[in-house]
Amino acid sequence: MRYINTKRRSAAVVAVTAAALIVAAVAFASTANTPAKKIGVFFVGAKNNRSFGNAVGVGAASAAKALAPKGVKLTVIDNMNTPQQYQQQGSAFINQGYNFLLFANGGVPQVVTSLTKQFPDVFICEVAATITPLPKNGCTVNLEFQYADFLAGVVAGSITKTNHVGIIIGPPFPVLSSEAEGFLLGARWVNPNIKLTETAISSYTDVAPARAAALAQMGAGADVILSATDQATQGIFQAAQTKPGVWVIPQYFDSYNLAPKVVLTTVLFNINGVVDRVLKMAAAGQLTSKNYDFAYNDGVGQLAPFHANASALTATARQRLAVTKSWMASGKLKVPFLGNLGDAAKYNMAKLPAPPK
C-alpha cells in the first residue's frame, strides 16, 4: 500500500489540465461490475491520530495486504479536510488511472456528485453520507452509528454523579449528528432526569476549541462527555484531566492509552472492518449504485474495553449494558436515526421499550 500525506504533495500533481481529465474519463473504464485495479482511499485527519483516520487507515492496510497479490494497487491519502481537496485530488488520481475512489468523509457528497458526473466510467463511494440522487457510478457506505453511541449513553446515564452529560461535536452533518443524538438518547433512556448539553465546534482537528468547550461543559456540571470529532478530542482529554471525576468517551479508535485516567471506553463502530470489506468488494467488481448499510449485527455496535476503569461501572450499569446489547441483537430495541442536533431531547421515549432496571 502506498501512503501519501497531502501536506507534502506537490502542486504539480493536482494541477491537471481539463483536456487531460477528459481523456482520463474515457481511458480508464470502471463500471459497477468491473474489478478495480487502482484504488484511492481519502479520509479526514491523520492516519495515525488514534481516531477516525486511524480506523480507516487500519482497514485500508488490511485490504491492501490481501489485494496486493492480486495485482491491485491501493493508495491512502490522509489529511483530506476540505471539499476542494477531494475535488482536486480525486481528479488527479483519476487522471493517473485510478478507477475506484473511497471518500471516508461524510461532508463531501457534492464532490462525489461532481466527479461521478465528470467521469462516468469511474466508481466513487462515500462513507457516512447521503447523496440524492445517487449517481449510477457511485455508492454510499453507512454504518448505524447510533447503536454504539446509544450503548455509550446507557453507560453514561447510569454512572453520572451529576445527572449531566455532554457531547462535543465537530462541524455537524446528518450522520455525525446521529452519533451525538444516539448517545444522548441512550443516556436519557436510562436516566429520565438527566441534563443533556451539546456543543458544536468549528473543527475536527483543532484542539483549542474542543478544550474550551469541554471546560465550559464541566463548569456547568457535566461529568461524562462524548467526543464526536477527530484528533480535536485531545483538547477534551486535557480539560477532563483538570477535574477529578470527569470521564471522556471518545470515538472510532481505542484511545485509552492516550489518557488512561479519563478515558472510560471508546465507541468503535468497526470502521476498519467495514472499510476492509468495501475495498475488497470494489476489487472484486461487486459494488453497485446503492447505499450499503452496516447494522449492529455487522459488528457496528461496539464499545472498547473499559481497561483499568471498569470499576467506574456499577453492577446496575453493567447489567443494563448487557441487556441493551441483547435487545439490539434480537431486534427488540431499534435505535432511531436522529439527524439533527437537539432531536434526542425532544424524542418521544414511549416509542422505545422500557429500559432494563
N, C-alpha and C positions, 0 to 999 in steps of 0.2 A: 504494500500500500504506500502510495506517495502522499506526503503531507505538505501542505502549503499554508503559511501564515500570511494573510492578506496584508498585514502591516509591512511586509518586506517585499511584496510582489511588485515588480516594476510596472510603471505606467505603460510600457510598450506592449505588454501582453494584452491589456484590456482595450488598447486603442486600435480596435479593428475597424476596417472600413465597411461602409454599407454594402459595397459591391461584394466584398469577401463573405459577408454574412449571408447574402442572397445565395451565393454559390454553396455555402455550407448547408443551407436548408435543403438544397436539392441533393447534395452529395452524400450526406450521412443519414441514410434511411433508418428509421426505427419506429415501428408501429407497436401497438399494444401487444401483439403476439410475436414480435421479433426480439430474440435474446439480446440484451445489452452487453456490449463488449468493452465499452469505456464508460465508466460511471463516475460522476462527481457528486460528492456529498458536502453540502454547505450548511453551516449552522452558526447560531448566535453564540457569542462568548468563546472562551479559550478551551482547547481540547483537554487541558489538564486542570480545570478550575474546580474540580470536586463538586460540580453541579450539572446543569443540563448539558452543556457542551461535552463534559467528560463522559456522561452516559451515552450520548450519541457517538462519540469517538470510540468507545469500547465496542459498541455494536457494529460500527463500520469496520473496525480492526478484525473482529471475528468473521465478518462476511468476507473481507479481503483475503484472509488466510485460507478460507475454504474455496474461494473463487480463483485465486491466482493459478493453481494447477490447471484450470480450465481455460486459461488464456485471457481472463477478464482483468482489465486494469482499473483500479479504484483509487481515486484521489480525494483526500479530505481537505477541506478549506475551512478554517475556523475564523473567529472574529468577524463574522459577516453580520453586521448590526443594522444596516440601513437598506431600504428598498433599492437605492441607487447601486449599492454594491452587488446585490443579487442580479440586477439588470445587466450591469457591465460584465461581471464575472460569468454569469450564465451565457451571455452572448459569446464571450471569448472562448469558453470551454466548448461550446457547440461548434465554433469555428475550428477548433482543434480535433474535432471528430468524436466528441463525447455524445453518446446517443441516449443516455439516461441521466437525469439530474434529480437529486433529492434535496429539497429545501427543508431543513429542520428548524423552522421559524414560522410560527403561525401568523405573523404580522405582515406577510408579503404576498397575499393572494393576487393582488393586481399585477405583480411581476409574472406569476405563473400564467395568468391570462394573456399578458402581453407576449411573452416568449413562445407560448404554445401556438398562438395565432401567427407569429412571425415565422416560426419553424415547425410546420405541421407534421414533419416526419421525425421529430424528437419528442420523447416522452418525459414529462416532468411531474413529480409528485411533491406535495407539501404536507408536512406534519403539523397537526393541531390547527387545522384551518377549515373554513367553509368557503367554497367557491361556487357561485351561482351566476350563470350556468356553468357546469363543469365542462371543460374542453374535452373533445374526443381523444386527445392525446395527453390527457392529464388525469391525475387522481389526487385524492386527499387520504391522509392516514391519521385517523383519530383514535385516541385511547379514552376510555371512560374514566378520565382523571378523577372525577368527583367521588368515585367509590373509595379510593385510597385516602383521599383527603377527608372524607366522611369518617373513616376509621380514626384518623388523627384527631378529628374533632371530638369523637367519642372519648378518646383518651384525655384530651384537654379539658372537656367539660366535666370529666369525672375527678380530675386531680387538682383543678384550680382551687386555690385557697381564698381568692378574692372575688370569685364569681365574675371574672372579667378576662376575656381572651381577645387577642388581636390578630390581625393579618396585615402584612406589608406586601404590596403587590407592585410589580413593575408596570410599565405602560400597558393598560389592560386591553384585551380583545376578548371576544366571547369565550373561547376555550380556556384561556387563562383565568378569566373571571369565574368560570365554573369550578376551578380548583379552589379558589377562595371561598366561594359560596358553599361548596361541599363541606369544607372544614367547619365553617360557621354553622351550617345546618346540623352537622353531627354533634357539635357542642350544645346547640340549643335542644336537640332531641333528648339528650340525657340530662340536661340541666335547664329547665324552662325559665329559671330566674337569672340566667346568665346575661351579662352585658357583652355586646359584640362591637368591636371597633375595627374599621377598615381604613387603611391609608394607602393611596396610590402615589408612587414616586415616579420621577421622570426618566429613570434609567434602570436597566437590568444589571449594570456593571459598576455604577458609581457607589462607592462605599459610604460617602459622607451623607447623602440624603437618607439612606437606609438607617444609618446610625441615629440621625436626628429624629426620624420617625419612630424608631424603637424607644428612644429616650422619652419622647412625648407620650407614647402609649403606656410605658412603665410609670411615668409620672401620674397618669390618670388611673392607675391601678391594675393594668393588665399584667398577669404573671405567666401567661403562656402565649407565645407569638409564633405564628406560622409565617414562613418566608416564601412568597410566591414570586421570586425573582431569581437572578442568576448569581454571579460572584459578588454582587452587592450585599448578599447575605452576610459577608464578613463584617459589615458595619453593624448588623443586628447582633452578631456574636459579641462584638466589642461592647455594645451597650449593655447586653444582658450580664456580662461579667462584672459590671459595676454595682449590681444589686443582687444580693443573695435571694434565692427563692424564685428567680425568674427562669423559665425554660424556653428554649427555642426549638421549633420543629422545622428544619429546612426541607428542601425537596430535591429529587432527581438522582442524587448520588450520596451514599452513606458518608455523612460529614462528621461523625463522632470524633474522629482523631483531630479535627480542626479546632474543636472547642469542647473537650470532654466534660467540663464542669457544667455546661449549659445546654448541650445538645441532648434532648430527651430521646428522640428517634428521628428517622428521616423517612419522608414519603418518597417511594422509589418508582412505582409505575411500570417497571420492567421496560423502560425505554430502550435499553441496549438490546434486549431480546426482540422487540418489535422492529427496530432498525435493521438488525441482522436478518430477520425473516423477509422484510420487504426488499432488501437489496438482493437477496438470493432469488426471490420471485422475479425481480427485474432481469437478472442474468439468465433466468430460465424462460423468459418471454411469457410470464404468467400474469402480468399486470394488465388490467383493463381500466376503462374510464368509469370509475366508481369511487365511493367513499369506503375505505377499508376501516372497519370499526373493531377495535380490540377491547374486549369486555373484562369484567372481573375474573371470570374463569379462564381467561387467556393469560393470567398472571399479572394483570394490571393493578389489582388491589393489594399492594404490598407495603408493609412498614419494615424498616430496617430493625435489627436487634436493638434493645434498649441498653445493651452493654452494661457498664457499671452503674447505670442509673435506673435499673429495673426496680429498685426499691421505692422509687417515686410512685409506682403504681400500687394502689390499694388492691385488696382482694376483690372489691367491687369493680374496680376499673378493669382488672384482668378478666373477670367473668363477663362483663359487658362486651369487652373486645372479642372474646372467643365466641360468644353468642351472635354478635353482629356479623362476624365473618361467616358463620354457618348460615345465617339468614341470607346473606348476599349470595353465597354459593348455591343455595337452593332456589333462589328467586323470590323468597318471601319478602325480602327488603329490596326495593328498587329505588336507587338514589336518583332524583331528577337532575337533569342538566339545567342549571340556572346560569344564564349567560350574561347577566348584568349585576354589577356591584349593588348590594343592598337587597337582592332578591331573597336571601336566606332569612333576613329579619322579618319579612312580611309573608313568608311562605305558610300555607295552611297546614299545620302539623297533623291535622286529622287525616291527611292523605297518606301518612306513614303509619306502620304498625306501632303499637305502644312499645316503648323501649324496654329492654330487659332490666330487671331490678338489680 
